[in-house]
Amino acid sequence: MDQVDNGWIKLHRKSLESGLMQNHKLWVMWTWCLLKASHKSTKAVINYTMIDIKPGQFIFGRKSAALETNMSEQNVRTCIKKLHEFGCVTSQSTNRFTVINIVNWDRYQNINIEINQPPNQQVTSSQPAGNQQVTTNKNVRMKECKKEKKKEKEISPGGDKSAEQVPQTRALQKCPHLKIVDEYNRILSGSMPAVKPNLWNGTRRKNLAARWKEDKERQSIDWWRQFFNRVSSTPFLVGKNDRGWVADLSWLVKPNNMAKVLEGKYSDRDKPDQDRLTPHDIKRGKIWKKRWEMKKAGATAEEIAEFDEKYKEYLQ
């Protein structure tokens, strides 16, 4: 091509922890989906039907996907199914076409960056296109560097944040979240809601880092393996109670909850401690249990995706 006119996408460093990169075919399919997604609202005509395409969506065809990714149609089908299961995409299908939707597209892709140019050095039509592109990239990169330096200053002892906050930030980086999540899924996914690694973030991620930091014994994968085995042998926590409530990793890493599990307070109980278990916790546990039962019963990826969309506030 003589010029770059097809735009670009952003690739977040969280991808390194998502588990997708370690599976070559899955990674190819995921990046292909990102590249195919529309960056703005548009329309398409399929078999004389006008379709509204929103940002982060695209019309999916298994044959064209196989051709463009150099995969077999079976591999394409498997990869798309896995991306549904991991919460990366959702889809709406008819008997004529399928629209794929990238989850959290606005969060990671739809970010407007203003380009500041010196007042006396405006780009004119007489300048080469390549020079304009280099200038744009340079300005964007300078802005990113300034933001990074500002963050470093904020977390340094001489910055605005107190010195007490610095170890907490470092602890969040040192805690092996993915390894702990893997152990949880391996031991408890048959009786508790599985955790999607790419959605392990926010408050629950901070809670896990805090539990890891507050006791030296917990700074070992073996300790967490033993803890999850203990949880799996506690009937009340895996749904054998009068409400059918099931704990999950987010609930387990809350400070008071973990302490009570370690003290054995849930070993011989018929109902949870009401001051800790909110109605939202109960609802969340039931929804995860329903989702697990659907998958066990052989629900399709589309059915799971529709279920996830309906109850997304409880599944995140």
ChimeraX attribute file (.defattr): number of C-alpha atoms within 10 A of each C-alpha:
attribute: neighborCount
match mode: 1-to-1
recipient: residues
	/A:1	4
	/A:2	4
	/A:3	7
	/A:4	10
	/A:5	7
	/A:6	6
	/A:7	7
	/A:8	11
	/A:9	14
	/A:10	11
	/A:11	11
	/A:12	9
	/A:13	8
	/A:14	9
	/A:15	12
	/A:16	11
	/A:17	14
	/A:18	17
	/A:19	16
	/A:20	21
	/A:21	15
	/A:22	11
	/A:23	10
	/A:24	10
	/A:25	17
	/A:26	20
	/A:27	18
	/A:28	16
	/A:29	22
	/A:30	20
	/A:31	14
	/A:32	14
	/A:33	22
	/A:34	21
	/A:35	17
	/A:36	17
	/A:37	21
	/A:38	18
	/A:39	21
	/A:40	12
	/A:41	11
	/A:42	13
	/A:43	11
	/A:44	13
	/A:45	9
	/A:46	11
	/A:47	8
	/A:48	7
	/A:49	9
	/A:50	10
	/A:51	13
	/A:52	13
	/A:53	20
	/A:54	15
	/A:55	17
	/A:56	24
	/A:57	26
	/A:58	24
	/A:59	19
	/A:60	18
	/A:61	14
	/A:62	16
	/A:63	13
	/A:64	12
	/A:65	19
	/A:66	17
	/A:67	12
	/A:68	11
	/A:69	13
	/A:70	13
	/A:71	15
	/A:72	14
	/A:73	16
	/A:74	11
	/A:75	16
	/A:76	23
	/A:77	13
	/A:78	14
	/A:79	19
	/A:80	22
	/A:81	17
	/A:82	16
	/A:83	19
	/A:84	22
	/A:85	18
	/A:86	18
	/A:87	21
	/A:88	20
	/A:89	22
	/A:90	24
	/A:91	21
	/A:92	14
	/A:93	12
	/A:94	7
	/A:95	5
	/A:96	8
	/A:97	13
	/A:98	15
	/A:99	17
	/A:100	23
	/A:101	24
	/A:102	22
	/A:103	17
	/A:104	13
	/A:105	18
	/A:106	12
	/A:107	8
	/A:108	12
	/A:109	17
	/A:110	15
	/A:111	10
	/A:112	6
	/A:113	8
	/A:114	9
	/A:115	12
	/A:116	11
	/A:117	12
	/A:118	7
	/A:119	6
	/A:120	6
	/A:121	7
	/A:122	11
	/A:123	15
	/A:124	9
	/A:125	8
	/A:126	6
	/A:127	10
	/A:128	10
	/A:129	14
	/A:130	11
	/A:131	11
	/A:132	15
	/A:133	12
	/A:134	11
	/A:135	15
	/A:136	16
	/A:137	13
	/A:138	13
	/A:139	16
	/A:140	15
	/A:141	12
	/A:142	12
	/A:143	15
	/A:144	12
	/A:145	12
	/A:146	11
	/A:147	12
	/A:148	12
	/A:149	10
	/A:150	12
	/A:151	12
	/A:152	12
	/A:153	14
	/A:154	15
	/A:155	19
	/A:156	14
	/A:157	14
	/A:158	10
	/A:159	13
	/A:160	10
	/A:161	13
	/A:162	12
	/A:163	13
	/A:164	10
	/A:165	12
	/A:166	14
	/A:167	12
	/A:168	15
	/A:169	13
	/A:170	12
	/A:171	16
	/A:172	18
	/A:173	11
	/A:174	13
	/A:175	20
	/A:176	16
	/A:177	19
	/A:178	16
	/A:179	13
	/A:180	20
	/A:181	18
	/A:182	17
	/A:183	18
	/A:184	23
	/A:185	20
	/A:186	13
	/A:187	17
	/A:188	20
	/A:189	16
	/A:190	13
	/A:191	18
	/A:192	23
	/A:193	25
	/A:194	21
	/A:195	20
	/A:196	19
	/A:197	19
	/A:198	17
	/A:199	14
	/A:200	19
	/A:201	13
	/A:202	9
	/A:203	11
	/A:204	16
	/A:205	16
	/A:206	20
	/A:207	19
	/A:208	23
	/A:209	23
	/A:210	18
	/A:211	18
	/A:212	23
	/A:213	18
	/A:214	11
	/A:215	9
	/A:216	9
	/A:217	12
	/A:218	14
	/A:219	17
	/A:220	13
	/A:221	15
	/A:222	13
	/A:223	13
	/A:224	19
	/A:225	17
	/A:226	13
	/A:227	16
	/A:228	21
	/A:229	15
	/A:230	14
	/A:231	22
	/A:232	19
	/A:233	11
	/A:234	18
	/A:235	17
	/A:236	23
	/A:237	24
	/A:238	22
	/A:239	18
	/A:240	15
	/A:241	15
	/A:242	10
	/A:243	14
	/A:244	15
	/A:245	25
	/A:246	25
	/A:247	23
	/A:248	22
	/A:249	20
	/A:250	16
	/A:251	18
	/A:252	20
	/A:253	20
	/A:254	18
	/A:255	13
	/A:256	11
	/A:257	17
	/A:258	15
	/A:259	14
	/A:260	14
	/A:261	17
	/A:262	13
	/A:263	10
	/A:264	14
	/A:265	13
	/A:266	19
	/A:267	17
	/A:268	10
	/A:269	15
	/A:270	13
	/A:271	16
	/A:272	18
	/A:273	13
	/A:274	8
	/A:275	6
	/A:276	12
	/A:277	15
	/A:278	12
	/A:279	10
	/A:280	10
	/A:281	18
	/A:282	16
	/A:283	14
	/A:284	22
	/A:285	25
	/A:286	20
	/A:287	21
	/A:288	22
	/A:289	21
	/A:290	14
	/A:291	20
	/A:292	19
	/A:293	12
	/A:294	15
	/A:295	14
	/A:296	10
	/A:297	9
	/A:298	10
	/A:299	13
	/A:300	13
	/A:301	18
	/A:302	16
	/A:303	16
	/A:304	20
	/A:305	21
	/A:306	15
	/A:307	16
	/A:308	21
	/A:309	14
	/A:310	11
	/A:311	14
	/A:312	12
	/A:313	9
	/A:314	15
	/A:315	19
	/A:316	15
